[in-house]
Structures are given as structure tokens and as C-alpha cells.
Amino acid sequence: MRGGEGSWLITPGVKNLKHVLVFFQQTRKQNSVTQNPYTFDTFYLNGDDSAKLSNCRLRYGTNYYPKLNYGNDFKMRILNDLIDFRHRKNDYNSGVQHQIANFSSIYPIIYFDLRSAKESVTGEPKSLTSHYRLNKAASAQDYTVYAAVLNEEEFVVRLEMN
């Protein structure tokens, strides 16, 4: 992608949405051994501090999450939300390895908690759209946006006993 702001349809329909993880990455050059594919560039789209994500939020159905945009100045809030998600069910390690230093420079993943999202009466799937704005320095930078969507799907297992 290229451009300063916009919206991106993540999925046209999802039910029982619980968690969304989003990160931005510079468009990698083919056969480039100098670019690490495991480093995310959400706050450093051109390798320095000039091109970065200004703000973002999700639209799920007709509601926006979070109510106040996540902004570049909200790094601690985004990090705390991500650490809360990690510790909620996945804390198998006694130390915190995700700190503000490596969060800002290596793994700036933006986490959206949508467990409190209101489901419609009929339970039909809703669209999920990311709305974002980059600062002016990032408008000429090529980038890719990735999202991981975690939802609950109910299913029934039928067991026949003979």
C-alpha cells in the first residue's frame, strides 16, 4: 500500500470476534538479506522516527474500537493492552520480555480487545475494517498491513454410539 490514510477491509464477515492483532511492515525487497522479515515497522515505516503510524482503530459492524483512536503517543497504552492479552492466558514465563524498548523498535503489534463488542440480535457476521492515518513522511513509503483475527466459533460434535 501507499498513502497517508485510509481504511482497509480486513474481512467482509466475522462472528463472535474476540481479538485482533495488527502491524505494519515496510514492503520488503525481494532477495534482500539486509531486511529482517520478523521485525515490524508500525512506528518506523522508513527505518527512522519520521515515517510512522499516527493513529488507528477498528470498525466492527457499526461500532469503533477503541472509542478513542490509538495514536503514536499512546504507545504505553497499546503495550499494556498487548501485555494484558499475553498474561491473561499465556503467562508461562515469570519475566516480561516485551518491554517498551523492544515494543517500539522490533515488535510494535497493535492489539484490539473486542470481547465486549455487542453482538447483533440475529448473530449475522459483521464486517471488520481498519481505519488508520500515517504522518506526512510516511505517505511516500510502500508498506504492507497484516492482521490476525481471533474469533470464537461454536460447533456441535455429534457422536453416535453403537
Order of alpha helices (4+ residues) and beta strands (2+ residues): beta-beta-beta-beta-alpha-alpha-beta-beta-beta
